[in-house]
Amino acid sequence: MLSPSRILVTDWTNNTLRLLDSVNGGVMSQVKLPGSPIGVCLLEDGRAVVALFYMKKLQFCRIVGDNLSLDGSIQVNDFVSGVSVCGSSHLLVSHRYPGRVKIMTMDGRVVNEVDNQKTGKQLFQQPSIIAMSNSGDVFVSDYGTSTIIQMDRNLRITQTFTSPMIKKPWGIASVSTDQLLVVDRDSDSIVVLNPTNGTVTPLLGKTDGIQQPLAMAWCPASKKLFVGRNGDQTALSVFTV
C-alpha cells in the first residue's frame, strides 16, 4: 500500500509492476520488468524494490506521482522471493534454493546472513515472503516447512511457529506486535498469528470468498485487506476486517 487509494502489485505472468487505484479500480501506471516478480517493498525515498525470482535480481523502480519507471538493479546470485526494507539504508532479502535470509546494503553488499548451516538445523527449506514489524522483529514464511520464523534485527532466531492452520504459508503482513497476518495457500485461508503467545486464529476462509490466496497488503487507514490470487487471475479481492 502506498496510500489508502494506491497499491503496488506485481504480476508474475506478465512480468509487470502495476500501480492501481485501490478505491475506484483501474491501472494508473505500469512498467515492464526484465523477469518474473514476486515480493515488492517501498523504500523511504519513495522508490520500490521488486524481487525477480528467476533473474536472481532486485529491481529498483522509481515512483514519480502516478508514474513508474525502472531505476537500476542488484544481482543477488540466488533465487530471490521476498524483499523488505530494513531502516533507511538496508534491505532484508529471502532466498530459495538454497534457503537463506540476508541483510544487504542498497548497492548489494551483504552485511549479515543466516542459513541452515549457520543455525545448525534444517530451519529453512523454501523461505518465501519476508517482513519487518514496527518493533523491529523480522518474520519469514517458509512454504517448505509450513513454518513462520521470527528473528531479531541481527537475524538471530527468536521463535518459530507451526500450527495445523498454517499448512503452506506465503504472504505475511505485520499489523501490530500481537498480530501477524498469514496467507495459507493450500487451506484457502488467512489467519492471525499472535507472536507474543503463539496462538493462531482464523480470519478469512473459503466461505468469505478466499480462493488460492498468495499475497496480500493491509491498509490500516481503511481497515481493508487486498488479496492476490495464484494463477491467471485478473483482479484483487478486497475485504474489510
ROSE-4610 file (N, C-alpha, C; in Angstrom, 1 decimal, always signed):
// ROSE-4610
residu = [M/M/M/L/L/L/S/S/S/P/P/P/S/S/S/R/R/R/I/I/I/L/L/L/V/V/V/T/T/T/D/D/D/W/W/W/T/T/T/N/N/N/N/N/N/T/T/T/L/L/L/R/R/R/L/L/L/L/L/L/D/D/D/S/S/S/V/V/V/N/N/N/G/G/G/G/G/G/V/V/V/M/M/M/S/S/S/Q/Q/Q/V/V/V/K/K/K/L/L/L/P/P/P/G/G/G/S/S/S/P/P/P/I/I/I/G/G/G/V/V/V/C/C/C/L/L/L/L/L/L/E/E/E/D/D/D/G/G/G/R/R/R/A/A/A/V/V/V/V/V/V/A/A/A/L/L/L/F/F/F/Y/Y/Y/M/M/M/K/K/K/K/K/K/L/L/L/Q/Q/Q/F/F/F/C/C/C/R/R/R/I/I/I/V/V/V/G/G/G/D/D/D/N/N/N/L/L/L/S/S/S/L/L/L/D/D/D/G/G/G/S/S/S/I/I/I/Q/Q/Q/V/V/V/N/N/N/D/D/D/F/F/F/V/V/V/S/S/S/G/G/G/V/V/V/S/S/S/V/V/V/C/C/C/G/G/G/S/S/S/S/S/S/H/H/H/L/L/L/L/L/L/V/V/V/S/S/S/H/H/H/R/R/R/Y/Y/Y/P/P/P/G/G/G/R/R/R/V/V/V/K/K/K/I/I/I/M/M/M/T/T/T/M/M/M/D/D/D/G/G/G/R/R/R/V/V/V/V/V/V/N/N/N/E/E/E/V/V/V/D/D/D/N/N/N/Q/Q/Q/K/K/K/T/T/T/G/G/G/K/K/K/Q/Q/Q/L/L/L/F/F/F/Q/Q/Q/Q/Q/Q/P/P/P/S/S/S/I/I/I/I/I/I/A/A/A/M/M/M/S/S/S/N/N/N/S/S/S/G/G/G/D/D/D/V/V/V/F/F/F/V/V/V/S/S/S/D/D/D/Y/Y/Y/G/G/G/T/T/T/S/S/S/T/T/T/I/I/I/I/I/I/Q/Q/Q/M/M/M/D/D/D/R/R/R/N/N/N/L/L/L/R/R/R/I/I/I/T/T/T/Q/Q/Q/T/T/T/F/F/F/T/T/T/S/S/S/P/P/P/M/M/M/I/I/I/K/K/K/K/K/K/P/P/P/W/W/W/G/G/G/I/I/I/A/A/A/S/S/S/V/V/V/S/S/S/T/T/T/D/D/D/Q/Q/Q/L/L/L/L/L/L/V/V/V/V/V/V/D/D/D/R/R/R/D/D/D/S/S/S/D/D/D/S/S/S/I/I/I/V/V/V/V/V/V/L/L/L/N/N/N/P/P/P/T/T/T/N/N/N/G/G/G/T/T/T/V/V/V/T/T/T/P/P/P/L/L/L/L/L/L/G/G/G/K/K/K/T/T/T/D/D/D/G/G/G/I/I/I/Q/Q/Q/Q/Q/Q/P/P/P/L/L/L/A/A/A/M/M/M/A/A/A/W/W/W/C/C/C/P/P/P/A/A/A/S/S/S/K/K/K/K/K/K/L/L/L/F/F/F/V/V/V/G/G/G/R/R/R/N/N/N/G/G/G/D/D/D/Q/Q/Q/T/T/T/A/A/A/L/L/L/S/S/S/V/V/V/F/F/F/T/T/T/V/V/V]
num = [1/1/1/2/2/2/3/3/3/4/4/4/5/5/5/6/6/6/7/7/7/8/8/8/9/9/9/10/10/10/11/11/11/12/12/12/13/13/13/14/14/14/15/15/15/16/16/16/17/17/17/18/18/18/19/19/19/20/20/20/21/21/21/22/22/22/23/23/23/24/24/24/25/25/25/26/26/26/27/27/27/28/28/28/29/29/29/30/30/30/31/31/31/32/32/32/33/33/33/34/34/34/35/35/35/36/36/36/37/37/37/38/38/38/39/39/39/40/40/40/41/41/41/42/42/42/43/43/43/44/44/44/45/45/45/46/46/46/47/47/47/48/48/48/49/49/49/50/50/50/51/51/51/52/52/52/53/53/53/54/54/54/55/55/55/56/56/56/57/57/57/58/58/58/59/59/59/60/60/60/61/61/61/62/62/62/63/63/63/64/64/64/65/65/65/66/66/66/67/67/67/68/68/68/69/69/69/70/70/70/71/71/71/72/72/72/73/73/73/74/74/74/75/75/75/76/76/76/77/77/77/78/78/78/79/79/79/80/80/80/81/81/81/82/82/82/83/83/83/84/84/84/85/85/85/86/86/86/87/87/87/88/88/88/89/89/89/90/90/90/91/91/91/92/92/92/93/93/93/94/94/94/95/95/95/96/96/96/97/97/97/98/98/98/99/99/99/100/100/100/101/101/101/102/102/102/103/103/103/104/104/104/105/105/105/106/106/106/107/107/107/108/108/108/109/109/109/110/110/110/111/111/111/112/112/112/113/113/113/114/114/114/115/115/115/116/116/116/117/117/117/118/118/118/119/119/119/120/120/120/121/121/121/122/122/122/123/123/123/124/124/124/125/125/125/126/126/126/127/127/127/128/128/128/129/129/129/130/130/130/131/131/131/132/132/132/133/133/133/134/134/134/135/135/135/136/136/136/137/137/137/138/138/138/139/139/139/140/140/140/141/141/141/142/142/142/143/143/143/144/144/144/145/145/145/146/146/146/147/147/147/148/148/148/149/149/149/150/150/150/151/151/151/152/152/152/153/153/153/154/154/154/155/155/155/156/156/156/157/157/157/158/158/158/159/159/159/160/160/160/161/161/161/162/162/162/163/163/163/164/164/164/165/165/165/166/166/166/167/167/167/168/168/168/169/169/169/170/170/170/171/171/171/172/172/172/173/173/173/174/174/174/175/175/175/176/176/176/177/177/177/178/178/178/179/179/179/180/180/180/181/181/181/182/182/182/183/183/183/184/184/184/185/185/185/186/186/186/187/187/187/188/188/188/189/189/189/190/190/190/191/191/191/192/192/192/193/193/193/194/194/194/195/195/195/196/196/196/197/197/197/198/198/198/199/199/199/200/200/200/201/201/201/202/202/202/203/203/203/204/204/204/205/205/205/206/206/206/207/207/207/208/208/208/209/209/209/210/210/210/211/211/211/212/212/212/213/213/213/214/214/214/215/215/215/216/216/216/217/217/217/218/218/218/219/219/219/220/220/220/221/221/221/222/222/222/223/223/223/224/224/224/225/225/225/226/226/226/227/227/227/228/228/228/229/229/229/230/230/230/231/231/231/232/232/232/233/233/233/234/234/234/235/235/235/236/236/236/237/237/237/238/238/238/239/239/239/240/240/240/241/241/241]
x = [+0.8/+0.0/+0.9/+0.6/+1.3/+0.5/-0.8/-1.8/-3.1/-4.1/-5.4/-6.0/-5.5/-6.1/-5.1/-3.9/-2.9/-2.2/-2.1/-1.4/-0.5/+0.6/+1.6/+1.3/+1.3/+1.0/+2.0/+2.6/+3.5/+2.6/+2.9/+2.2/+3.2/+3.3/+4.2/+4.1/+2.9/+2.7/+3.1/+2.9/+3.1/+4.4/+5.2/+6.5/+6.3/+5.3/+4.9/+4.7/+5.1/+4.8/+3.7/+2.6/+1.5/+1.1/+0.7/+0.2/-1.3/-2.1/-3.5/-4.2/-5.4/-6.3/-7.1/-6.8/-7.4/-8.8/-9.3/-10.7/-11.6/-11.2/-12.1/-11.8/-10.6/-10.2/-9.5/-8.7/-8.0/-6.6/-5.8/-4.4/-4.0/-3.2/-2.8/-1.4/-0.6/+0.7/+1.2/+2.1/+2.7/+4.1/+4.9/+6.3/+6.6/+7.2/+7.6/+8.9/+9.0/+10.1/+10.9/+12.2/+13.1/+12.9/+12.0/+11.8/+10.6/+10.3/+9.1/+9.2/+8.3/+8.4/+7.6/+8.1/+7.3/+7.2/+8.1/+8.0/+8.2/+7.7/+7.9/+7.8/+8.6/+8.6/+8.8/+8.5/+8.6/+9.8/+10.7/+11.8/+11.4/+12.2/+11.9/+12.0/+12.8/+12.9/+11.8/+10.8/+9.7/+9.8/+11.0/+11.2/+10.7/+10.5/+10.1/+11.2/+11.3/+12.2/+11.4/+11.7/+10.9/+11.9/+11.5/+12.3/+12.0/+13.0/+12.8/+13.4/+12.5/+12.9/+13.9/+13.6/+14.5/+15.7/+15.6/+16.7/+17.7/+17.4/+18.3/+18.7/+17.7/+17.9/+16.9/+17.3/+16.4/+16.4/+15.2/+15.0/+14.4/+15.1/+14.5/+13.6/+12.6/+11.6/+11.3/+11.3/+11.1/+9.6/+9.0/+7.6/+7.6/+7.2/+7.1/+5.6/+4.9/+3.5/+2.8/+2.1/+1.5/+2.2/+3.5/+4.2/+5.3/+5.5/+6.5/+7.6/+8.8/+9.9/+11.0/+11.8/+12.9/+14.0/+14.8/+15.8/+16.9/+17.6/+18.8/+18.4/+19.4/+19.1/+20.4/+20.2/+21.2/+21.2/+22.3/+22.4/+22.6/+21.9/+22.0/+22.4/+22.6/+23.3/+22.4/+21.3/+20.4/+19.0/+18.1/+16.7/+16.1/+15.5/+15.1/+13.5/+12.9/+11.4/+10.9/+11.5/+11.0/+11.9/+11.4/+12.3/+11.5/+12.2/+11.6/+12.6/+12.2/+13.1/+13.5/+14.8/+15.3/+16.0/+15.3/+15.9/+16.0/+16.8/+16.9/+18.0/+18.8/+20.0/+20.2/+19.3/+19.4/+18.2/+18.3/+17.2/+17.3/+16.1/+16.0/+15.6/+16.3/+16.0/+15.9/+14.9/+14.8/+15.0/+15.9/+16.3/+15.8/+15.4/+15.1/+16.1/+16.4/+17.4/+18.7/+19.6/+19.4/+18.6/+17.9/+17.1/+18.0/+17.9/+18.7/+18.0/+18.4/+17.9/+19.2/+19.1/+20.2/+19.8/+20.7/+20.6/+21.7/+21.3/+22.3/+22.1/+23.1/+23.0/+22.3/+22.0/+21.2/+22.1/+23.4/+24.2/+24.6/+23.9/+24.1/+25.1/+25.8/+26.8/+26.1/+26.4/+25.8/+26.5/+25.8/+26.3/+26.0/+25.0/+24.7/+23.8/+23.9/+23.1/+22.9/+21.9/+21.6/+21.1/+21.6/+21.1/+21.1/+20.8/+20.7/+22.1/+23.2/+24.5/+24.8/+24.4/+24.7/+23.8/+22.5/+21.6/+21.9/+22.5/+22.8/+21.6/+20.6/+19.4/+18.7/+17.8/+17.1/+15.9/+16.3/+15.2/+14.6/+15.4/+15.0/+14.9/+13.8/+13.6/+13.2/+12.1/+11.7/+11.2/+12.1/+11.7/+11.0/+9.9/+9.0/+9.0/+8.1/+8.0/+8.6/+9.2/+9.8/+9.2/+9.1/+8.5/+9.1/+9.2/+9.7/+8.5/+8.4/+7.3/+7.8/+6.9/+7.3/+8.2/+8.2/+9.1/+10.5/+10.7/+12.0/+12.1/+11.1/+11.1/+11.0/+11.8/+11.8/+11.0/+10.1/+9.3/+9.4/+9.6/+9.7/+8.7/+8.0/+7.1/+7.9/+8.0/+8.7/+7.7/+7.5/+6.5/+6.8/+8.1/+8.5/+8.3/+8.5/+8.4/+7.1/+6.3/+5.0/+5.2/+6.2/+6.7/+6.8/+6.5/+6.8/+8.0/+9.0/+10.2/+10.4/+10.7/+10.8/+12.3/+12.9/+14.3/+14.3/+15.5/+15.7/+16.5/+16.8/+17.5/+18.8/+19.4/+20.7/+20.6/+19.3/+19.0/+19.2/+19.1/+19.2/+17.8/+17.6/+16.3/+15.8/+14.6/+14.0/+12.8/+12.0/+10.9/+10.6/+10.0/+9.4/+8.0/+7.1/+5.7/+5.2/+4.5/+3.8/+2.4/+1.4/+0.1/-0.7/-1.6/-2.5/-3.2/-3.3/-4.0/-3.0/-1.7/-0.7/-0.1/-0.5/+0.0/+1.0/+0.7/+1.6/+1.6/+2.3/+2.3/+3.0/+2.5/+3.1/+3.2/+2.2/+2.1/+2.0/+2.7/+2.6/+2.6/+1.9/+1.8/+1.7/+2.6/+2.6/+1.7/+0.7/-0.3/+0.1/+0.5/+0.9/+1.8/+2.2/+3.1/+2.5/+1.2/+0.5/-0.4/-0.2/-1.0/-0.1/+0.1/+0.8/-0.2/-0.6/-1.5/-0.7/-1.2/-0.5/-1.5/-1.0/-1.8/-1.4/-2.4/-2.2/-2.8/-1.9/-2.2/-3.1/-2.7/-3.3/-4.7/-4.9/-6.1/-7.1/-6.8/-7.7/-8.1/-7.1/-7.5/-6.4/-6.8/-5.9/-6.1/-5.0/-5.1/-4.3/-4.5/-3.8/-2.9/-1.6/-0.7/-0.3/-0.4/+0.0/+1.4/+2.4/+3.8/+4.1/+3.3/+3.6/+3.2/+2.2/+1.9/+1.8/+1.9/+1.9/+0.6/-0.5/-1.8/-2.1/-2.9/-3.3/-4.8/-5.4/-6.9/-7.3/-8.4/-8.8/-9.4/-9.1/-9.6/-10.6/-10.1/-10.9/-10.7/-11.8/-11.6/-12.5/-12.7/-13.5/-14.9/-15.5/-16.9/-16.9/-15.7/-15.6/-15.2/-14.9/-14.5/-13.1/-12.3/-10.9/-10.6/-9.9/-9.6/-8.1/-7.3/-5.9/-5.2/-5.2/-4.6/-3.1/-2.4/-0.9/-0.3/-0.7/-0.1/-1.2/-0.8/-1.8/-1.1/-1.9/-1.5/-2.6/-2.1/-3.0/-3.0/-4.2/-4.3/-4.9/-4.1/-4.6/-5.6/-5.5/-6.4/-7.8/-8.0/-9.3/-9.7/-8.8/-9.1/-9.4/-8.8/-9.1/-7.9/-8.2/-7.1/-7.3/-6.2/-6.2/-5.5/-6.1/-5.6/-5.4/-4.2/-3.9/-4.0/-4.4/-4.6/-3.6/-3.4/-2.5/-3.2/-2.3/-2.9/-3.2/-3.9/-4.2/-5.5/-5.3/-6.5/-6.2/-7.3/-7.2/-7.7/-8.0/-8.5/-8.0/-7.9/-7.6/-9.0/-9.0/-10.1/-9.9/-10.9/-10.8/-11.8/-11.3/-12.0/-11.9/-13.0/-12.9/-12.8/-11.8/-11.6/-11.3]
y = [-1.2/+0.0/+1.2/+2.2/+3.5/+4.5/+4.3/+5.2/+4.4/+4.9/+4.3/+4.1/+4.9/+4.9/+4.4/+4.0/+3.5/+2.2/+1.2/+0.0/-0.5/-1.0/-1.6/-3.1/-3.6/-5.0/-5.6/-6.8/-7.5/-8.5/-8.6/-9.5/-10.5/-11.7/-12.8/-13.2/-13.4/-14.0/-13.0/-11.7/-10.7/-9.9/-10.3/-9.6/-8.1/-7.7/-6.3/-5.9/-4.6/-3.9/-2.9/-2.9/-2.0/-1.2/+0.1/+0.9/+1.0/+0.6/+0.5/+1.5/+1.9/+2.8/+1.8/+1.8/+0.8/+1.2/+2.4/+2.8/+2.6/+3.1/+3.1/+2.0/+1.3/+0.3/+0.9/+0.1/+0.6/+0.7/+0.6/+0.8/+2.2/+2.8/+4.2/+4.3/+3.2/+3.2/+1.8/+1.4/+0.1/+0.2/-0.8/-0.8/-2.3/-2.6/-4.0/-4.3/-5.4/-5.9/-6.9/-7.0/-8.0/-9.4/-9.7/-11.1/-11.2/-12.4/-12.7/-12.2/-11.2/-10.6/-11.4/-11.4/-11.9/-10.8/-10.7/-9.7/-8.3/-7.3/-5.9/-5.1/-4.1/-3.3/-1.8/-0.9/+0.5/+1.1/+1.8/+2.4/+3.8/+4.3/+5.6/+6.7/+6.6/+7.7/+7.6/+6.7/+6.6/+5.7/+5.1/+4.1/+2.7/+1.8/+0.4/-0.5/-1.7/-2.7/-4.0/-4.6/-5.8/-7.0/-8.2/-9.4/-10.1/-10.3/-11.0/-12.4/-13.4/-14.7/-15.4/-15.7/-16.4/-15.6/-14.3/-13.4/-13.3/-13.8/-13.6/-12.1/-11.3/-9.9/-9.1/-7.9/-7.0/-5.8/-5.4/-4.4/-3.1/-2.0/-0.8/-0.1/+0.5/+1.2/+2.6/+3.6/+5.0/+5.3/+5.9/+6.3/+7.8/+8.5/+9.9/+10.3/+10.8/+11.0/+9.6/+9.5/+8.2/+7.5/+7.8/+7.1/+6.2/+5.1/+4.1/+4.0/+3.8/+3.6/+2.8/+2.1/+1.3/+2.2/+1.7/+2.6/+1.8/+1.0/+0.3/-1.1/-1.9/-3.3/-3.8/-4.8/-5.5/-7.0/-7.6/-9.1/-9.7/-10.7/-11.3/-12.8/-13.4/-14.7/-15.9/-15.7/-16.8/-16.5/-17.5/-17.2/-16.5/-15.3/-14.4/-14.3/-14.4/-14.3/-13.2/-12.8/-11.8/-10.7/-9.5/-8.3/-7.3/-6.8/-5.8/-4.8/-3.6/-2.5/-2.7/-2.4/-2.5/-1.2/-0.2/+1.1/+1.9/+2.9/+3.8/+3.3/+2.4/+2.0/+0.6/-0.3/-1.7/-2.4/-3.6/-4.5/-5.8/-6.4/-7.8/-8.6/-9.7/-10.5/-12.0/-12.6/-14.1/-14.8/-15.9/-16.7/-18.1/-18.6/-20.1/-20.7/-22.0/-22.8/-22.2/-22.1/-22.6/-21.6/-22.1/-21.3/-20.5/-19.1/-18.3/-16.9/-16.1/-14.7/-13.9/-12.7/-11.8/-10.4/-9.6/-8.2/-7.6/-6.7/-6.1/-4.6/-4.0/-2.6/-2.3/-1.1/-0.8/-1.0/-1.2/-1.5/-3.0/-3.8/-5.2/-5.9/-5.1/-5.7/-6.4/-7.7/-8.5/-8.2/-7.8/-7.4/-8.5/-9.3/-10.4/-11.4/-12.7/-13.7/-14.9/-15.6/-16.8/-17.9/-19.1/-20.3/-21.5/-22.7/-23.9/-24.2/-24.0/-24.3/-23.4/-22.2/-21.3/-21.6/-22.0/-22.3/-23.7/-24.6/-25.9/-26.9/-26.5/-27.3/-26.9/-27.8/-27.6/-26.7/-25.4/-24.5/-23.9/-23.6/-23.0/-24.1/-24.1/-25.0/-24.2/-23.5/-22.6/-21.3/-20.4/-19.1/-18.3/-17.7/-17.1/-15.6/-15.1/-13.6/-13.2/-12.0/-11.5/-10.2/-9.9/-8.6/-8.2/-6.9/-6.4/-5.7/-5.9/-5.2/-3.9/-3.0/-1.7/-1.8/-2.9/-3.1/-3.6/-3.9/-4.4/-5.9/-6.7/-8.1/-8.5/-9.5/-10.0/-11.3/-11.4/-12.6/-13.1/-14.4/-15.1/-16.3/-16.3/-17.5/-18.5/-19.8/-20.8/-21.8/-21.8/-22.6/-24.1/-24.4/-25.8/-26.5/-25.8/-26.4/-26.0/-25.3/-24.8/-24.1/-23.2/-22.6/-21.0/-20.3/-18.9/-18.7/-18.0/-17.9/-16.4/-16.2/-14.9/-14.7/-13.5/-13.2/-11.8/-11.4/-10.0/-9.3/-8.1/-7.3/-7.8/-8.7/-9.3/-10.7/-11.0/-12.3/-13.5/-13.2/-14.3/-14.8/-16.2/-16.8/-16.6/-16.1/-15.9/-16.8/-17.1/-18.0/-18.7/-19.9/-20.5/-20.9/-20.7/-21.0/-22.0/-23.0/-24.0/-24.2/-24.6/-24.7/-25.6/-26.4/-27.1/-26.2/-24.9/-23.9/-23.2/-23.5/-23.0/-24.1/-24.4/-25.6/-25.1/-24.1/-23.6/-22.1/-21.5/-20.1/-19.4/-18.2/-17.4/-16.0/-15.2/-13.8/-13.6/-12.6/-12.2/-10.7/-10.2/-8.7/-8.5/-7.6/-7.3/-6.1/-6.4/-5.3/-4.6/-5.4/-4.9/-5.9/-5.7/-6.6/-7.9/-8.0/-9.2/-9.7/-9.1/-9.6/-9.6/-10.8/-11.1/-11.8/-11.2/-11.9/-12.8/-14.0/-15.1/-15.7/-15.7/-16.3/-17.8/-18.7/-20.1/-20.5/-20.7/-21.0/-22.3/-23.3/-24.6/-24.7/-23.9/-24.0/-23.0/-22.2/-21.1/-20.2/-19.8/-19.0/-18.0/-17.0/-16.1/-16.1/-16.3/-16.5/-15.3/-15.2/-14.2/-15.0/-14.7/-15.3/-14.2/-14.6/-13.7/-14.1/-13.4/-13.8/-13.7/-13.0/-12.9/-14.2/-15.0/-16.2/-17.4/-17.2/-18.3/-18.8/-18.1/-18.6/-18.2/-19.0/-18.8/-18.8/-17.8/-17.7/-17.5/-18.1/-17.8/-16.4/-15.8/-14.5/-14.6/-15.1/-15.3/-16.6/-17.2/-18.5/-18.6/-19.9/-20.2/-19.5/-19.6/-19.0/-17.5/-16.9/-15.4/-15.1/-16.1/-15.8/-16.0/-16.5/-16.7/-17.9/-17.7/-18.8/-18.7/-19.7/-19.7/-18.4/-18.0/-16.7/-16.9/-15.8/-15.9/-14.7/-13.5/-12.3/-11.4/-10.4/-9.5/-8.2/-7.2/-5.9/-5.4/-4.9/-4.4/-2.9/-2.2/-0.8/-0.4/+0.1/+0.4/+1.6/+2.5/+3.6/+3.2/+2.4/+1.9/+0.6/-0.1/-1.4/-2.4/-2.2/-3.2/-4.0/-5.3/-6.2/-6.6/-6.4/-6.6/-8.0/-8.9/-10.3/-10.6/-11.0/-11.5/-13.0/-13.5/-15.0/-15.6/-16.9/-17.7/-18.0/-18.1/-18.5/-17.3/-17.5/-16.4/-15.7/-14.9/-14.1/-12.7/-12.0/-10.6/-9.5/-9.9/-9.0/-9.3/-8.2/-8.4/-8.5/-9.3/-9.4/-8.4/-7.7/-6.7/-7.1/-7.1/-7.4/-6.3/-6.0/-5.1/-6.0/-5.8/-6.7/-5.8]
z = [+0.0/+0.0/+0.0/-1.0/-1.0/-0.2/-0.3/+0.4/+0.4/+1.1/+1.0/-0.4/-1.3/-2.7/-3.8/-3.3/-4.3/-3.8/-4.6/-4.3/-5.4/-5.0/-6.0/-6.0/-7.2/-7.5/-8.4/-8.1/-9.0/-9.8/-11.1/-12.0/-12.5/-11.9/-12.3/-13.7/-14.2/-15.5/-16.6/-16.4/-17.4/-17.1/-16.1/-15.8/-15.7/-14.8/-14.8/-13.3/-13.1/-11.8/-12.1/-11.4/-11.7/-10.5/-10.7/-9.7/-10.0/-9.0/-9.1/-8.2/-8.7/-7.9/-7.1/-5.8/-4.9/-4.4/-4.8/-4.4/-5.6/-6.8/-7.9/-8.9/-8.7/-9.7/-10.9/-11.6/-12.8/-12.6/-13.7/-13.7/-13.9/-12.9/-13.0/-13.8/-13.6/-14.3/-14.2/-15.2/-15.1/-15.8/-15.5/-16.1/-16.3/-17.4/-17.8/-17.1/-16.4/-15.7/-16.5/-16.3/-17.0/-16.6/-15.7/-15.2/-14.4/-13.9/-13.1/-11.7/-11.3/-9.9/-8.9/-7.7/-6.5/-5.5/-4.5/-3.5/-3.9/-3.2/-3.5/-2.2/-2.1/-0.9/-1.3/-0.4/-0.7/+0.2/-0.4/+0.3/+0.9/+1.8/+2.4/+1.5/+0.4/-0.6/-1.7/-1.5/-2.4/-3.5/-3.7/-4.7/-4.2/-5.2/-4.9/-5.2/-4.6/-4.9/-5.2/-6.3/-6.7/-6.7/-6.1/-6.2/-7.5/-8.4/-9.6/-9.5/-9.3/-8.9/-9.8/-11.0/-11.9/-12.3/-12.3/-12.7/-11.6/-10.4/-9.2/-9.1/-9.1/-9.1/-8.3/-7.8/-7.2/-8.1/-8.5/-9.5/-8.7/-8.8/-8.3/-9.3/-8.8/-9.6/-9.0/-9.8/-9.3/-9.5/-8.4/-8.4/-8.4/-9.5/-9.5/-9.8/-8.8/-9.0/-9.1/-10.2/-10.5/-11.7/-11.9/-13.0/-12.4/-13.0/-12.7/-13.7/-13.3/-14.3/-13.6/-14.4/-13.9/-13.4/-12.4/-11.8/-11.2/-12.1/-11.6/-11.0/-10.7/-10.2/-9.5/-8.7/-8.0/-8.3/-8.7/-8.9/-7.5/-7.1/-5.8/-5.8/-6.9/-7.0/-6.7/-5.9/-5.6/-6.0/-6.1/-6.4/-5.3/-5.6/-4.5/-4.6/-3.5/-3.5/-2.7/-1.5/-0.7/-0.4/-0.3/+0.0/+0.9/+1.9/+2.8/+3.1/+3.5/+3.9/+5.3/+5.6/+6.9/+7.3/+7.8/+8.0/+6.7/+6.7/+5.5/+4.5/+4.9/+4.1/+3.8/+4.3/+4.1/+3.7/+3.1/+2.7/+3.4/+3.6/+4.0/+2.8/+2.6/+1.4/+1.8/+1.3/+1.5/+0.2/+0.3/-0.9/-0.8/-2.0/-2.1/-2.9/-2.5/-3.3/-3.5/-2.5/-1.1/-0.2/+0.8/+1.7/+2.6/+2.5/+3.4/+3.5/+4.5/+4.6/+4.8/+4.1/+4.1/+4.5/+5.1/+5.2/+4.3/+3.3/+2.4/+2.3/+1.8/+1.5/+0.2/-0.1/-1.3/-2.6/-2.4/-3.6/-3.7/-2.8/-2.9/-2.0/-1.1/-0.2/+0.9/+1.1/+2.2/+3.5/+4.5/+5.8/+6.9/+6.6/+7.5/+6.8/+7.1/+6.5/+7.5/+7.3/+8.1/+7.2/+7.4/+6.6/+7.5/+7.0/+7.8/+8.4/+7.6/+8.2/+9.4/+9.4/+10.5/+11.7/+11.4/+12.6/+13.1/+12.3/+12.8/+12.7/+12.0/+11.8/+10.5/+10.0/+8.7/+9.0/+9.2/+9.5/+8.3/+7.3/+6.0/+4.9/+4.3/+3.1/+1.9/+2.0/+0.9/+1.5/+2.0/+2.5/+1.4/+1.7/+0.7/+0.9/+1.7/+1.9/+3.3/+3.3/+4.5/+4.8/+6.1/+6.6/+7.9/+8.1/+9.4/+10.1/+11.4/+12.2/+12.6/+13.1/+13.6/+14.8/+15.5/+16.7/+16.3/+15.0/+14.5/+14.4/+14.7/+14.5/+13.0/+12.6/+11.2/+11.2/+10.2/+10.1/+8.6/+8.5/+7.3/+7.2/+6.1/+5.9/+5.1/+5.6/+4.9/+4.3/+3.0/+2.3/+2.4/+2.5/+2.5/+3.8/+4.9/+6.3/+7.0/+6.4/+7.0/+8.3/+8.3/+9.5/+9.3/+10.3/+10.4/+11.3/+10.8/+11.6/+12.0/+13.3/+13.8/+14.2/+13.8/+14.0/+14.6/+15.2/+15.5/+14.4/+14.6/+13.6/+13.1/+14.0/+13.7/+13.1/+12.7/+12.1/+13.1/+14.4/+15.4/+15.5/+15.4/+15.5/+17.0/+17.1/+18.4/+18.7/+17.6/+17.7/+16.4/+16.4/+15.2/+15.6/+14.6/+14.8/+13.8/+14.3/+13.5/+14.0/+13.1/+13.6/+12.5/+12.9/+11.9/+11.0/+11.3/+10.5/+9.5/+9.7/+8.8/+8.0/+6.8/+6.0/+5.0/+4.2/+3.2/+3.2/+4.2/+4.3/+3.2/+2.8/+1.7/+2.2/+1.8/+2.1/+3.6/+4.1/+5.6/+5.6/+6.7/+6.9/+8.4/+8.9/+10.3/+10.6/+11.4/+11.8/+13.1/+14.1/+15.4/+16.0/+17.3/+17.9/+18.2/+18.3/+18.6/+17.4/+16.2/+15.0/+13.8/+13.3/+12.1/+11.2/+10.1/+9.1/+8.3/+8.1/+7.3/+6.3/+5.0/+3.9/+3.9/+4.0/+3.9/+2.5/+1.6/+0.2/+0.0/+0.7/+0.5/+1.2/+2.3/+3.0/+2.6/+1.6/+1.1/+2.3/+3.1/+4.3/+4.6/+5.4/+6.0/+7.5/+8.3/+9.7/+10.4/+11.7/+12.5/+13.5/+13.4/+14.4/+15.4/+16.7/+17.8/+18.2/+17.8/+18.1/+19.6/+20.4/+21.8/+22.6/+22.1/+22.8/+21.8/+20.5/+19.6/+19.1/+19.6/+19.2/+17.7/+17.1/+15.7/+15.6/+15.0/+14.9/+13.5/+13.0/+11.6/+11.4/+10.3/+9.9/+8.7/+7.6/+6.4/+5.8/+5.2/+4.6/+3.3/+2.9/+1.7/+1.7/+2.9/+3.0/+2.8/+3.0/+2.8/+1.3/+0.5/-0.8/-1.1/-0.1/-0.3/-1.2/-2.3/-3.2/-3.7/-3.4/-3.8/-3.5/-2.3/-1.9/-2.0/-2.3/-2.4/-1.7/-2.0/-1.5/-0.9/-0.1/+0.5/+0.9/+1.0/+1.6/+2.5/+3.6/+4.7/+4.7/+4.6/+4.7/+6.1/+7.0/+8.3/+8.3/+7.4/+7.4/+7.0/+6.1/+5.6/+6.2/+7.0/+7.5/+6.5/+5.3/+4.2/+3.9/+3.5/+3.2/+1.7/+0.9/-0.5/-0.7/-1.4/-1.5/-3.0/-3.4/-4.7/-4.7/-5.9/-6.0/-6.9/-6.7/-7.5/-8.9/-9.9/-11.2/-12.1/-13.2/-14.1/-13.7/-12.6/-12.1/-12.5/-12.7/-13.2/-12.2/-11.0/-10.0/-8.6/-7.8/-6.4/-5.6/-4.6/-3.7/-2.6/-2.2/-1.1/+0.0/+1.3/+2.4/+3.5/+4.2/+5.3/+6.6/+7.3/+8.5/+9.8]
